[in-house]
C-alpha cells in the first residue's frame, strides 16, 4: 500500500503502513514553508518515507516517486509469485513424447 496524506493527523496511519511494508508519502501546498517544514520533520523522525509539493504533474517529484513505488511493488509481487511457482517449473516446460 502507498499512503499519501498531508500532516500530523495521519501519523497513526503512516505508522501502520510503514510497519506493514508499505510506503508513506506526505504532501504540502506549493510555496507553504511552514507545511514543508512540518513534513520534513516527519521525514526526519522516520514517520514518512518521502514528501513533496502536492503537484502530481508528470515530471514532478510526487508523480515520479509514486510511480517508482508502484513499479517497485509490482516487481516485488511478481518475484514473490515467481518463487511460489519455481518448485513446479524447475524441470522445464513439459514436452510432447516423440
C-alpha positions in Angstrom: 0.0 0.0 0.0 1.1 3.5 -0.7 -0.4 6.1 1.7 -0.4 9.7 0.7 -1.5 12.4 3.2 -0.8 15.9 4.4 0.1 16.1 8.1 0.4 15.0 11.7 -3.1 13.8 12.0 -2.1 11.0 9.6 0.8 9.8 11.7 -1.1 6.7 13.1 -1.9 5.6 9.6 1.6 6.3 8.4 2.9 4.0 11.3 0.6 1.1 10.3 1.5 1.3 6.6 5.3 1.6 7.4 5.2 -1.4 9.8 3.3 -3.4 7.1 5.9 -2.9 4.4 4.0 -0.1 2.6 5.2 3.3 1.5 4.3 6.6 3.0 4.3 10.0 1.3 3.4 13.4 2.7 2.3 16.3 0.6 2.3 20.1 1.3 0.9 23.1 -0.6 3.3 24.7 -3.1 5.1 27.6 -1.5 4.0 26.9 2.1 7.2 26.9 4.1 5.5 26.1 7.4 3.8 23.0 5.9 7.1 21.9 4.2 9.0 22.1 7.5 6.2 20.1 9.2 6.5 17.2 6.7 10.3 17.4 6.7 10.2 17.0 10.5 8.0 13.9 10.0 10.6 12.5 7.5 13.5 13.2 9.8 11.6 11.3 12.5 11.2 8.4 10.0 7.4 8.7 10.1 7.2 9.0 6.3 9.4 7.8 3.5 9.2 10.9 1.3 7.4 14.2 0.8 6.9 16.8 -2.0 4.6 19.6 -3.1 1.1 18.5 -3.8 1.7 18.6 -7.6 1.2 15.2 -9.3 2.1 16.5 -12.8 4.4 14.4 -15.0 8.0 15.1 -14.2 7.3 16.4 -10.7 8.7 14.7 -7.6 5.3 13.5 -6.3 4.5 11.8 -9.7 7.9 10.3 -10.1 8.2 9.0 -6.6 4.7 7.5 -6.6 5.2 5.9 -10.0 8.5 4.5 -8.9 7.0 3.0 -5.7 4.2 1.3 -7.7 6.8 -0.2 -10.1 8.9 -1.4 -7.1 5.8 -3.0 -5.5 4.8 -4.7 -8.8 8.3 -6.1 -9.3 8.3 -7.4 -5.7 4.9 -9.1 -6.1 6.0 -10.6 -9.4 9.2 -12.0 -7.9 7.3 -13.4 -4.9 4.8 -15.1 -7.2 7.6 -16.5 -9.4 9.2 -18.0 -6.4 6.0 -19.8 -5.5 5.9 -21.4 -8.9 9.6 -22.4 -9.1 9.1 -25.8 -7.4 6.6 -26.7 -10.1 8.6 -25.5 -13.0 12.2 -26.5 -12.2 12.1 -29.3 -14.7 11.2 -27.0 -17.5 8.1 -26.9 -19.7 6.5 -30.3 -20.4 7.2 -31.6 -24.0 5.3 -34.0 -26.2 6.7 -37.5 -26.4 8.2 -38.3 -29.8 
